[in-house]
Amino acid sequence: MKRHQTALIAGASGLIGSHLLLLLLASDRYDKVIAVGRRPVPHVHPKLEQRVLELDYLEEHRLSLIADDVFCCLGTTMRQAGSKEAFYKVDYLYVVKLAAVTASNFAAQFMVVSSMGADAKSRFYYNRVKGEMEQAVHQTPFRAIHVFRPSLLLGERDEKRAGEQFGAVVLRVLNPLLLGPLRPYRAVPALAVAHAMLRAAEDDGSGWLVHESAEIAAGSSLPQRL
């Protein structure tokens, strides 16, 4: 008899997380889905348990954050955060703290959204923070860690970001023209990233696995083992 498991998702109100939450609730793999965030998500489901809390205090809620598979969709932009410090808190500190807390609860797998170009040595602050986050998460003792590095995301956001909306329109037109070495820069639907994250968890693999944007967009999400 198949053992049902618990999924935990942080960032369920975001562009990727909102899609992923619905996939998790519909999945036969999980009989419980814990959504963690500062605000409740607008869903009622027999599987869903909400943990409304400030992410600064994750350690204090450790015993309510027990899960088999952890899905981290936390992320913001410099403009939305308002400062480098605020951006760093969301995209580095909260992600790393979530990984540490859930690993201490013996979660098996950690799926995290990063970004194309993530590199701890990058001269670009955004990419550098994402790279540093990946390095820190890599040190946590999960059986499997899956990192997803999408390009610009396509999808409807609750909060309108004019720059991203304009870029998304442009890339929808340019996507078919981005071939060969330019193919990795194609925009990718947020729903495709959500599907890739669930597929990765269902594989029940092990190790450190990186899923690049082209594979995510193609629907295969073939990881690079680094």
N, C-alpha and C positions, 0 to 999 in steps of 0.2 A: 504494500500500500504506500502510495506516495506521501511523503511527509510535507505538509504545507509549511510555508515559511512566512516570516515577517519582513516587510520592506519598510525602510525609513527614507523619506524624501525631505530634503531641505531646499527651499526655493520653489515651492509648488505653485506660487502665484506668478512666476515669471514666464517668459515666452516658451522656453523648453519645458520647464517644470509643470506648467499647466497641462501640456499634452501628456507628459510622462505620468502625472498623477492618474489620469483617466486610464492609461494603459495598465498601470499597476493594479488599479481597482478591478479591471476587467480580466486580469491574468489569473489563470487557475493555479499558478505557482504560489500565490500569496493568499493567506486567509486573514491577514491583518496588514494594513498600511498605515504607518505613522507619519503624519505631516507636521513638520517642525517649522515654525516661523513666528514673526512678530505679530502677524494678523491671521485670523482664521481664513481658510479658503471657503468659497461659497458652494460647498458640496455636502450632501448628506448621503451616506452609504454605510451599509452594515459592516463593511470591512474597515472603514476609516476611523482612525483615532487622531484627534488633533492635539498638538502640544503648542500652545500659544505662550511664547516666552521670549525674553531678550537674549539674543545669541551671545552677548557678553558673559552670560551666566550659564552656559551649557553644562559646565562641570557640576553645578548644583542640582541639575536635573538628570544626571547620568543614569540613574536607575529607571527612569521612564523612557530611556532612549535605547532600549535593547532590541536589536534586530539582526537578521541574518545578512541581508543585503542593504547597503546604504547608497543612496543616490543623491549626489550633491550638485544642485543646479544654481548655487549661489553665484551672484555676479552683478556688477553694476558698470557704469561708465564714469569717466572723470567728470563729465558735465553733470550727470545725475548726482554723483556723490558730493560734488562741490569743492573737493580738495584732494590732494594726493593722500593725505592721512586717512580721510574717510574712505577713499577707494581702497587703500591698502587693508583697512580693517575688514571690509566685506570680502574682497577677492583673495586675500591671503590669510589674515588672522582667523576669521570665522571658518573658512574651509579647513585649515589645518587643525583648528580646535575641534571641529566636528569629527575629523578623521581620528584624532587622538582619543576623544571620548568614546566613540563607537568601537574603536579597536580595543580599548580597555574593557569593553563589554563583550569581547570575543566575536564581533561581527566577522563574517567570512570574506565578504567582498565589498569593495568601495569603488563606485563609479562616479567620476567627477568631470564636469565640463571645464575645459581650459580654453585655449584659443590657438588658432593657426599662428605660427611665429613665436610661440612661447619659448623663451630662452633666458635663463638666468643671467647671461652675459650680454643681453641685448642693450643697445643704447637707448631704445625706446622704453619708457617707463612702464607702459601697459604690458608689453611683452615680457619685460624683465620680472615684473611682479608675478605674472602667470608662470614663468619659468621657475621662480623661487618657490612658488606654491607647489609645483610639481615635485621639486626636489624634496621639500619637507614632507609631503604626503608619501613619497617613495620610502621614507624611513619608518613608516608605520607598519605593524606586523599583520596585515591582512593576508589571507591566502591568495587573493587576487586583487589587483588594483588596475582599473581601466581608466585611461585618460582619453578624453574626446576633444579634438582640436578642430572645431568647425571654422569655416570662413565666415563672412557676413551672413547673418541669419535672416531667413525670409519667414514672415508670418505677421499676424495682427497682434499688436501690443495693446495692453490697456493704457499704457502711458505712451503718447505719441512722441517720437524722437525725430524731428524734422530731418536732420542730417542722415540718419539711418534710413528713413523712409525714401529720401531722394536716392541714396546709394542703392537701396534695394530695387527701386524702379529701373535704375540704370543697369544694374547687374542682371535683372530679368531679361533685358534686351541683349546684353552682351554675353550672357551665359553660353548660348550656342556657338559663339565665336571664340570662346576660350578653349583652345585645343592644345594638345601636346603638352609642353612644359607649363602652359598657362592654365591647364585644366584644374589644378588644385585651388585656384583662386575663384572658382565658380561659387556663387552664393548657394547656401544649402538650406532647405526648409527646416524649421525648428522641429517639426513633426518627425523628420527623418532622423534627427539626433536622438529624439526620445525613443524611437523604435530601436535604434542602434544600442542604446543603453540597456533596454530591456533584453534584447537578444544577447548582449554580452553577459548579463547576469544569468540567463538561462543556459549558457554554455557551461557554467560551473567549472571554469578553468582555473589556472593558477599562474602566478607571476605578475610581472609588470608589463602591461599591454597598452600601446598607444594606437588610437584610431584617428587617422588623418581625415581631413575634410573630403577628399575625393572618394575615399572608400565609404564614408558615411553617406554621401550624396548618392552614390551608386546603389546603396541598399545592402551592400555586402558587409560593410564595416570590418574588413579584414585587418586585424591589428598588426602592428610592428612590434615584435618582441625585442626589447632593448636590453 
